[in-house]
Amino acid sequence: ILNHVRLHFESHKVKKKYGALGHSVLTVQLERGRQGLGLSLAGHKDRNRMAVFVCGLNPNGAAFRSGGIQVGDEILEVNGVVLQGRCHLNASAIIKGLPGPIFKVIIL
């Protein structure tokens, strides 16, 4: 029950923080393997907008196996570090520098 209450509280916090974006926000938990998380990142097609999008998934990676992340999703946060509004190259370096092996990824 405690885990259920914790997940409900975290879900409420996420919706409160990102609910104004007008899309569905989802939290996915991943475990980094030998090949990383299995995500390829890209920026926004409008070079004046900073954003971090999933542009590819390694079929052997944790992100693909989770089934919760898809190409085209925007990554908003990883382990509490806000990536919304950042350059995808900076986001990649930030993610690689985070301690693991468990990663909580908030996607739009």
C-alpha positions as CSV (number, residue, x, y, z in Angstrom):
1,I,0.0,0.0,0.0
2,L,2.9,2.4,0.8
3,N,4.3,2.1,-2.7
4,H,0.8,2.7,-4.2
5,V,0.4,5.9,-2.1
6,R,3.9,7.0,-3.1
7,L,3.2,6.4,-6.8
8,H,-0.1,8.2,-6.5
9,F,1.6,11.2,-4.8
10,E,4.4,11.3,-7.4
11,S,1.8,11.1,-10.2
12,H,-0.1,14.0,-8.7
13,K,3.1,16.1,-8.4
14,V,3.9,15.3,-12.1
15,K,0.4,16.2,-13.3
16,K,0.5,19.4,-11.2
17,K,3.9,20.4,-12.6
18,Y,3.3,19.5,-16.3
19,G,-0.5,19.4,-16.6
20,A,-0.7,22.8,-18.3
21,L,1.1,21.3,-21.4
22,G,-2.2,19.9,-22.4
23,H,-0.9,16.4,-23.3
24,S,-0.6,13.2,-21.4
25,V,2.4,13.0,-19.1
26,L,3.7,9.6,-18.2
27,T,6.4,8.4,-15.8
28,V,8.5,5.4,-16.9
29,Q,11.0,3.6,-14.8
30,L,14.0,2.2,-16.6
31,E,17.1,0.2,-15.5
32,R,20.3,1.1,-17.4
33,G,22.0,-2.0,-18.8
34,R,25.4,-2.4,-20.4
35,Q,24.2,-0.6,-23.5
36,G,22.7,2.4,-21.6
37,L,19.1,3.2,-21.7
38,G,18.8,2.6,-25.4
39,L,17.6,6.1,-26.3
40,S,18.6,8.3,-29.1
41,L,17.8,12.0,-28.6
42,A,17.1,14.9,-31.0
43,G,16.2,18.5,-30.6
44,H,13.1,20.4,-31.9
45,K,12.8,20.9,-35.6
46,D,12.4,24.6,-34.9
47,R,16.0,25.5,-33.9
48,N,14.6,28.4,-31.8
49,R,12.8,26.0,-29.4
50,M,14.9,23.9,-27.0
51,A,13.4,20.4,-26.3
52,V,14.5,16.8,-26.0
53,F,12.8,14.3,-28.1
54,V,13.2,10.5,-28.5
55,C,14.3,9.9,-32.1
56,G,15.3,6.3,-31.8
57,L,15.1,3.2,-29.6
58,N,17.6,0.4,-29.4
59,P,15.6,-2.9,-29.6
60,N,18.0,-4.3,-27.0
61,G,17.7,-1.3,-24.6
62,A,15.7,-0.7,-21.5
63,A,13.5,2.0,-23.1
64,F,12.3,-0.3,-25.9
65,R,11.7,-3.2,-23.5
66,S,9.7,-1.0,-21.1
67,G,7.1,-0.3,-23.8
68,G,6.4,3.0,-22.2
69,I,8.6,5.3,-24.3
70,Q,8.1,5.8,-28.1
71,V,9.8,7.7,-30.8
72,G,8.5,11.2,-30.8
73,D,8.0,11.5,-27.0
74,E,9.4,14.6,-25.4
75,I,11.5,13.9,-22.3
76,L,10.7,16.4,-19.5
77,E,12.7,15.0,-16.6
78,V,15.0,12.3,-15.6
79,N,15.5,11.5,-11.9
80,G,14.2,14.9,-11.0
81,V,16.5,16.8,-13.3
82,V,14.4,19.0,-15.6
83,L,15.3,18.6,-19.3
84,Q,12.4,20.6,-20.6
85,G,13.7,23.6,-22.5
86,R,17.3,22.2,-22.8
87,C,19.4,21.4,-25.8
88,H,19.3,17.6,-26.5
89,L,23.1,17.4,-26.6
90,N,23.2,18.9,-23.0
91,A,20.4,16.5,-22.0
92,S,22.3,13.5,-23.3
93,A,25.4,14.5,-21.2
94,I,23.3,15.1,-18.2
95,I,21.6,11.7,-18.5
96,K,24.9,9.9,-18.9
97,G,26.2,11.6,-15.8
98,L,23.3,10.6,-13.6
99,P,23.9,7.8,-11.1
100,G,21.9,4.7,-11.8
101,P,21.0,2.1,-12.4
102,I,17.3,3.1,-12.0
103,F,16.0,6.1,-13.9
104,K,12.6,7.7,-13.5
105,V,11.8,9.4,-16.9
106,I,8.9,11.8,-17.3
107,I,7.7,12.0,-20.8
108,L,5.1,14.0,-22.8
